[in-house]
């Protein structure tokens, strides 16, 4: 029986294919809900088996319940088309993360938001990819389903008159033609297995329903060399973005419903939506990418590299290693990782030169790339780093480095700061470093996108509890938990890193777990016209950032050390009062603002600096840990460096075993290694 508190929690209906031939897509929905379980929201699943008729029936069941605040789903566009009028009649908001049929929001009355680009964009992206390869003919093969026929028609429309187009229900061999394979993933896999011999190097592009591991498993060897059209950043991140937006909106404002809730959800999203609720795309094909089909990983217990720790640095490292052509295992156990509750501020300016270099590189790799960053949940709000008297010279030096790295930045006098952002109190400050390209990421979305990237490159995701032991295998490799062997390992386990390294912890460095906590406050009307950017105050240590349209997330350093591994919890009234006391002098409006939600967790603090380099005494291990709550801004570059070091160790191990040099992948991909020894 639900408690009184649970009965007050807002409920969200999640509608999708949780059984039947398309159940693999339903796993994305259940996985996304798991990623936002900390939010005080109840998620209830309705199975439509990916069938249009059942989608309409489930919609009637949802509205008949009468107690839901919103809906996530439907996956099937035809089912969504039948369901949307039902939801509209009952003023129930709907988020559509993966329904891609054009015109789906017609008549939705502003109550539906679609996070993904539609199939007209998919068709444009496929045609553009074929033309870039020099093809003048496109042969479209469909599986006879409504989905396959609809996409075949869109491809014909997008290709003509630039390309010669033929549409068929059977596989044909047409010399010199690219082939577009349209259909649900099991039907497309059957067509692929039936194909006649094709010319070496001929392009075959499958449509987006095939962008799941099950497609490659069903197609087998026939999937080799096939490409697939997919939503930029991967479908998993799209679904997590929908769930995270609802979790954020209802977690802070559980009472909101209808149009007011839709407006609140819009403020939680990294992607821009137009008045109809459709993504704002800059060009035909925007929001889509064409990539090789990801081969399913084969069962194994020995790898080139094991990455221990699946926070933001670990996930990014696993992707980097896999993209270099190495077999890699990513040991999960990340349910309590600090990354999952991080405020995820992203900027390039850092006082420390090494960290500034990594942050600049991270913008070059990810955060400064508009579409890719948005797919990782990045919101570009701008960033301010406030400094006190005597800090101008360091700020000028740092800004010069940022500008040299291709990033926009400038030093502002404190009068300029308080004039542009009246919410900020400038007492005791001299100025600030302003980065218009800074902001913050929605942590759950960024982690999902990085996991997708790792999976696509062939990484094995090993579920289960966090690793407990790490041992050198007589100099020939590393054994994790006595069962998984790797030629090299990257240790990115956050708070678990000191225990795993044990006696091999680098001399001269101290490591302690420390409390991290923050609260989200309502931003009352009339508190200033300019929205706050992401904000760090070097004089007090406080930090803040926007959180949706009408809230501010704020925190400050807590002198609470050696924190045990406990479940994250909310702050007490006393703790929130102390937070107001510490942050209020810089953001005075927070002293009286209503606290909406709060988080209390822990992270690893390493002194004098984060560790990134080989581990003395463990010749096959690289450590990447100790970013003290600020790993998101540096993770792409830290992962690049850690992956390069680990790949080198694995290469040397292969040569010592007499296997010859290991293959490398990613030919043509420009890399700037950033290897750094442990400091």
N, C-alpha and C positions, 0 to 999 in steps of 0.2 A: 504494500500500500504506500502511495506517495505521501511524504510528509507535507505539512502546511507550507514549509519553505519551498519544497519542490513544486507544489501546486501553483506557486506564484511565479515560477520560472517560465519564461516564454518558450513556446514550442515551435519547432520548425519541421515541416514534412519534407522528407528527402525521397524523391520519386525517380526510379531508374530500374535498369535490368539487373536484378540481384539473383536471377536464375535464368535458365534457358541458354540458347546459343550465344547470346551477347552479354553473358554475366561478367565477362572479363572487364567490360566497361563499367559495370556496377561497382567493381572493386575500387575504381578511382573515387567514387562517391563515398564509400565506407572509409577508405583511407584518408580522405580529406576531412571527414568528420572527426576521425581519431586525432588529427593534427590540431584541432581546436577544442578538444574536450575540456580544457581548463575553463572555458567561458561558461558562465551560469545559464546555459541554454540546453533544452532537451531536444534531441534529434530523433525523429521517428521515421522508420523506413517503410516505403510502399513499393512493392515489386510490380512493375508493369511488363517485365520480360522483354523490354525493348519493342513491344508490339503497340501499334498505333491505337487499336481499339481498346486494349487494356489500359493504355495511358489515359484515355477519356474516362474510363470507369474508375481508375484510381483518383482522378481529379474530383469526381463526384463524391467519393468516400472522404476525401480530405475536407471538402467544404461541409459535408454532412456532419463531421465531427464538431465543427464550430469553434475549436479552441486553438487553431494554429495562427501564428503571427505572420508566417511567410512560407514559401515553398522554394526548395532548390531542385532543379530538374525542369523539364523532362529531357532525357537524352535523345529520344527519337523525335525528330522534327515534326513528323506527321502526328504523332501523339501530342506533342506540345501545341500544334495548331488546333486540335480538338479541345485541349484542356484550357487554353488561355481564356476563351470566352466564359468558361465556368468560373475560373478564378476572378475574372474581371467583374462578373455579376455580384460576387461576394466581397469585392474590394480587397482581395488577398494578393499581396505583392509576390512576384515570382522572379527568381534569378535563373537565367538560362546560361550555364557555362559552356555547353557543347552542342546545342541545337543550332544547326548552321543553314537551314533553308532560307533563301531570300524572302523578304516580305513577311517574316514570321510575326513581327510586332504590329502589323497593320491592325488598327482597331483596338490595341491593347490599352489605350486610355492612360498611358504613362505609368501603369502599374507593373510593367515587366521590364527587366533590364537584361540585355544580352551582352555577355562578356567577350564573346568570340566573334571574329569576322565571319561573314557568311560565305556560302559556296560560290558566289560569283567571284569573290576574291580568291578562293581556292583554284577555280578554273583559270583565272588570269595568271596565278603563280605557276601553275603547271605549264601553261602555254609559253610563258616567258622562259622557264627553265629549258623547255625543248628548243626554243629558238636560240637560246644562248649556246646550245650544243650544235647549232648549225642545221637542224632538221627543218625541212620544208613540208613534210607530210606527217600527219598525226592519225593513227589508227586507234579508235576508241572501242574498247571491248567492255561490255557490261554483263552483269549476272542476271538480268531480267527482273530484279527487284525494283520497287518504286524508287528507292534511294539510288540504285545504279543508273536507272533510266533518267532520273532528274539530273544527275551529274553529267551523264553523257550529253544531254541537251545543252547544259551550260558550257561544257567544253567545246562543243561545235560552235556555239555562239561566240565564245571568246577567241577561238582560233581563226574563224573566217573573217576577212578574206586573206589574211596573211599566210595561213597554212592550208594545205589541201587536207580535208578531213573525211574520214569514213567511220561509220558507226556500225558495230556488229555485235551479235550475241555469242559468237564463237571465235576462238583464237585463230588468227590467220598469220601467215608469214608474208609480210610485205617489205621487200628489200628497200632500205633507205628510209623507213618510216619509224618515228618514235611511237611507242604504244602507251596509251593511258588505260589503266585497268580500273573500272568503276564498279563498286559493289560492296556489300557487307563483307566483313573480313573472312568469314568462312567460305562464302561464295567466291570471293576473289581468289582465295587460296586454291580452291578447286580448279578454277580457270587457269591459274598459273601452273598447276601440276599437269594440266592437259595440253599445255602449249606445245606447238611444233618447234623444231630447232630454230633459233634466231641467230642473226648475224652477231659475231663477237663484238662486244661493246655497244650493242643496240640498247637504246634507252627504253626501260619499262618503268612507268611511274604509276603506283597505286594510289587511290584516293584515301582520305583521312581515316576511314573506319579501320584501315589496315595498320594504323600506327599503335599497335599493341603487341606485346611479345607473342601472344597466341597466334597471330597471323604467321609469323616466321616459323613457329612450331608446326602449324598445319601445312604450310607450303613446303617445308623441308628444304632440300637442296635447290629446288626451283626458285627460291627467294634470293639466291646469290646474285648480287649485282643489281637487284631491283631497288628503285627509289620509292619514297612515299611522301605525299604531301601531308603536312602536319601544321597545326597551329604553332606559331612562334613561341618557343619556350616549352612546348609540350602540353598535352591535354591535362596532365595531372596538376600542373601549376594553375591552369584555368579553373579547375574545380576547387582547389584549395583557396584560390582568390575569392570565389563566390562564398564559400563557407566562412572564411575569415572575415569578409565584409559583413555578413550577417551576425557573426559572433561579436564583432566589434560594436556594431550598431545596437544590438539587443543587449549585449553585456552592459553597456553604458546607459541605455534608455529602454529598459524592458517593457515600458508601458506604450511605446510608440507603435502605431499600426497604420495601414493604408498608405496614402501619399506621403505622410510625414515620415514614415519608416523608409520609404523608397528614397526620399531626399537624403536621409541620414546615411543610408547604404551607399549612395553615390559618393558621399564624402569619404568613405572608407576605401574606395577603389583606387588603384594606381593608374588604371586606364581611363581615358577621357571618353565620356558618352555624350551623344547629342540629345536633343530634346525628346526624341522618340525612344531613347534608351539603347541606341545602337552605338558600337565603337566608332570613334572618329578616326578614319584612316586617311593617310596622306596620299596614297597612290594606289592604282589597281594592283592587287596581289598583296597589299600590306596586311600584316597579321598572319601570313602563311610563309612556310619555308619548305623546300624540297631537299630531303636528305636520304642517304642510304637506309634501307630497312635494317633495323637493329637485329642482329643474330641472337637467338636465345643462348644464355650461358650454359655450358655443359657442366654436369656435376663433377666436382673435383675437390680435393682437400690440400692441394699444393699450388702455390701461385708465385708469380714473379715478385709481387709486392702485396703486403697486407697493410691496410690503413685502419688503425685502431682509433675509433672515435668518430661519430657521425654528426658532429656539430657543423657549423658553417665551414670551418677550415678543413675538416676531415672529408666532407662531401665534395668540396671543390677539388681537393687533392686527389681523391679517387677518380674523378672525371679527368683531371689532367694526366694521371698515370695511364689510364685506359686509352686515352687519345694518343698516347705515345706508342701504342701497340703492345703494351704489357698486360698480362693477365693480372687482375687485381681483385682482392676481396675487401669489401668495406664492412667492418664489423659494427653493427648498428648499436643497439643498447643506448639509443639517444633520447629516450623518453624524458630523462631528467637533465639533458644537456642545457647549459646556460644559454645556448643560442636560441632555444625555443621560447624563452621569456625575455630575450634581449630587447632593449629599445631600438637597436639596430640603426643608430645614427651613422651617416655616411658623409665623409668629407675628406679632403686631401691634406689640409693643413694639420701638421703635428709639430710640436716643438722639437721632438727627437728627430734627428736627421734621417736615421735609418727607417723609422716608421713613416716619416714623410715620403721617403722614396717609395716604400711599398704602397702607400695610399695613392700616390700619383700613378703608379703602375696599375693599380686596381681600377682606377678610372679609365685608363687606356684599354684595359682588357674588358671591363664590364660596365661600371657605373656611368661612364661617360658616353656609352652607346645607347641611344635613346630607346629604340624598340626592344633591344635585348634587356636593358635595365628594367623597363616597364614589365616585361615578362617575368622578372624576378621580384616583382612587387615594390619597385623603387618609386618613391614619390619625391619629385624634385621641388623642394620648398625653399632652397637656398640654405646656407649655413653661416652662422656667426660664431667666431671664437673670440670671446672678450678677454682683454688683457689689461693689467694695471700699470701704474707708473713704472717707467723703465723698460717696458716690454716692446717698445716700438722697433728697436733695431732688429730683434729676433723676428718680429712680424714682417718687416720689410724683406729680410733674408728669405723667410719662408715663402712669401708671395712671389719673389723672384724665381724660386724653384718651381712653383706651381705654373707660372706663366711660361717658363722654359719647357715645362712638360706638356704644354698645349692647353692648359686649363685657365679659365677666366677667374681672376681673383684680384682683390685690392684691399688696401688698408684704409679703414675709415676712422676719422676722429670721433670721439664719443658723442659730441654734439650732433654729428651726422646720424649716428646710430639712434639716439633718442628721438630725433626729429622724424626719422623714417619709421621707427617702431616705438610708438609712445608707451607701449606696455612695459618696456624695459626701463628700469631705474639705473642711471649711469653713475651714481655716487661711487667714488673710489676707483673708477676706471679711466684709462687713457684712450682706448680705442678698441678696434676689433678687426679681425680678418674676415672679409666677406667673400664667400664663394657662391655665386648664383647657381652653380651646378650641383651643390650639395643637397642633402635632404635626409631621408630615412627609408628603410625598407620594411615591408611587412614580413616579419621573420618567417612565418609559416610558408609563405609563397616562395621566398628566396630559397628556403631549404628544399621545397618540393621541386623547384626548377633545377637545382644543382643535383638532386638525386636522379631526376630524369636524364640529365646530361650524362651522368655516370653510367646509368643503365644502358643508354643508347650506345655508349662506347664499349660496352661489354663487361662492365664491372659486375661482380657477384655481390649482391646485398645479403649479408649473413645476419638473419634476425636473431633475437634472443638477448639475454642480459649482457651487460658490458663485460669486456675482457678482464680477467683477474690476474693473469700471469703472462710475462713476456720473457722468453729465454733464448740465449744464443745457442745455436746448434753447431757447436765445435767450429765456429768460424765460417760455416758453409751456409748459414741462413738463420732464420728466426722462427721459433715455435710459439704460437699463441695458444694459451690455455691447454697446452700439451696435446693438441689435436690438429691444428691448422699450421702448415708449414709454408714459409715464403722465403725467397732469396733475400728479400729486404723488407723492412717495415718502416712505416711512418706512424709515429705516435702523436696523435692529435686528440687526446682523450680528456682535455680540460682538467677538471678537478681530480680525475683518476690518474693523471700523468705521474705525480710523484710516487704513488704506490707501485705503479707498474715499473718505473725505473729503479726504485729501491736504492741500493748502494751505488748505482751508476748515475745518480742525480749529479749534474755538473757542479763542481766545486765553485764557490764564489757566488752562487745564486741561492736565494731563499724562495720558498714557495709556501703560501698559506691560502687557505680558502677564506673568502670574505663575503659578508652579506651584501647582496644587491637588492635594492627595493625602490619602487617608484609608485606613484599614484596618478590616475587620470582625473583631471578636474574639469568641471564645466566652465566654459568661457562665457561669462554673462554678456548680454547685449550691452553695447555702449562702452566696451573696454578698449576701443581703438580700432581704426579702420584697416590698418595693415595687418595681415595675418603674420603670426610669429614664424620665423624660420627655425630650423634646427639650431640649438643654442648650447654652447658650452662656456662656462665662466671659469677662467684659469685662476681667478683670485679666491674663489670660494669652493670650487669643485662641483657646483650644482650644474645640472644640465636639463634641457627641456626640448620638446618638439611638439608640433601640432599632432593631434590624434583625431582624424576625421575633420568635419566641418566646424564643430563648435566645442571642441575640447582640447586640452593641453596636457601632455604627459610630462611629468617632472620628477626628478630624483636628485639625491645628493649622497656623497660618500658617508657610509655608516662604519664607525669604528667597532665593528663586531667581527672578530677574527676566529679562525679555526672552526668554521661552521660545519656541523655534521651533515651527512647526506640525507636531508629530510625532504619531504614533499613540499613543493612550493605552496604558499598560502597567501592570504590577504593580510593587509596591515590592520592593526588595531586602531581604535580612535586616538589613543595616545601617540602611536607612531605616526599617524597622519598629521596630528597636531605638531609634532616635532618637524616633520617635513615642511609644513607651512612656515614654521619659524625659520628654517634654514633657507628656504627658497624665496620666501616673501620679500626680503630686502631687495632682491633683484627683479622679481615679478610681483609687485605689491598686490595685484588683483587676486592672486591665489590665496591670500590670507583669509579671505571670506568666501572663496569659491566652494561650491559643493563638490565633494569627492565622489566620483562615479564608480571607479574600480581601482584595484591596487594589486601589486604583485610583490612577493617576498621570496627570494631565491638565494643562490650563492654562485660564486665564480672563483677561478684560480688567479691569484695575483703573484706574479713572479718579479723579484727584484734582483738586479737593477733594470732588467729589460726582458721582453719576451724571448723565448728560446726558439731558434730556427737554425738547425744544423745537425751534423753528425753527433752521436752520443759517444763520448770517450768510454772505452771498455766494452761497447757493444758495436762492433765494426759494421754491422749490417742494419743499423737503426738510425733513423732521422727523427728528431723531435721537433714539433711545431705546436707550441702551447704558451699560454700566459699573456694573452692580449687583454686581460682584465676588463672584460665587458665591452671591448671595442673591436672585436674581431671582424665584424661585417665589413668595415671600410677597408681592411687590409687583406681579407681572405683570398681574393683572386690572385694577388701577387704572392702571398705567402704560400698558397697552394702550388703556384707555378714553380717557385723555388724548391719547395719540398719534393715535388714530383720529379724535378730534374735531378736532384741529389739521389733520390731513391732509385730512379731509373739507372743512374750511373752505377750505383752499388749492385743492382741486379745484373747489369751488363757484365761487370767484372766477375760476379759469381758464376755466370754462364761460361765465361772464358776460362775460369779456373777449373770448371767441371769438364772442359774440353768440348763444349757444345758449339763453339764458334760464336760470333757476334749475334746478339738478339735482333730480331727485326724491329724496325721503327716504322711508325705510322705518322699520318699527318703531313705528308709531303706537301710542300708549298705553304704550310701554315707558318707565318712569321712569329718567331718567339724571341723574347729577350730574357734569357735566364737571369735570375736575381739571387744566385746562391750566396748565402752569408753564413759564416761560421757562428757557433754559439758565442755569444758575447759575454 
